[in-house]
Amino acid sequence: MKKRKPMSKRQKTLLGKKIIEYFFSHPHANSMKEMIEKFDVHEVFIRKTISKELENRLSNTDRMRSL
């Protein structure tokens, strides 16, 4: 990967939303290698973004079940 300017918080948020959308809408093509090539970001950013989203969805599910 080539060195580039750091992303702003807004850019990270927007890219994170695109990654999440891609992850859930393309289940057949959501390997880490394909997403790294598509979004041109490091594996850690993708992994943390997906992990955070899955935790949010789990907590929402748990909260709805307890109602």
N, C-alpha and C positions, 0 to 999 in steps of 0.2 A: 504494500500500500504506500502511496506517496504521501508526503507530509502536506497538510493543508490547514487552513484556519479552523479553530475550534468552532463548533456550532453554538448558536445562541440557544437559550432555553426554549424559545418559540419554535425554532427549527427542530430541536430534539423532540418536542411534543408532537409536532406535525408528522415527523418521520416515524415516531412511535405509533401513531394512529394508523399510518399506512402499513406498517409492519404487522400490526394486530389484524387489520382488515385482510391483508394478504394471507396471513397464517390461518384464519378461520374460513376464508372463502376458497382456498386452494389446498385442500387436505392431501391431494395426491402429489403436490409439488412444493411442500413446505420444509424440505430438508435444510439444515443449517447452511450447507455449502451453496445451495441455490439462492437462499435469501441473502447471503453475504455478497454474492455476485450481483444480484438484482439491485440491492439498496446501497452497495458499496460502503458498508460500515463494518466495524469489528464484531466478532462473534459475541463478545461480552455484552455489548449494547443490545443486540437482538435477544440474547438469553435473559437479561435482566428485564427487558420490556415485556416479553412474553410471560415470564414468571410473575411479574407484578400484576399483569392483567388476569392471569389465572387465579392468583390469590384474591383479587377483588371479586371475581365471579364466585369463588367459593364462599367468601364471607357474605356476599349478597344472598346466595342460596341458603346458607345456614340461618341468616336473619329472617328470611321469608318462611322457612320451615318452623321457626320458633313462634311465629305469630299465631 
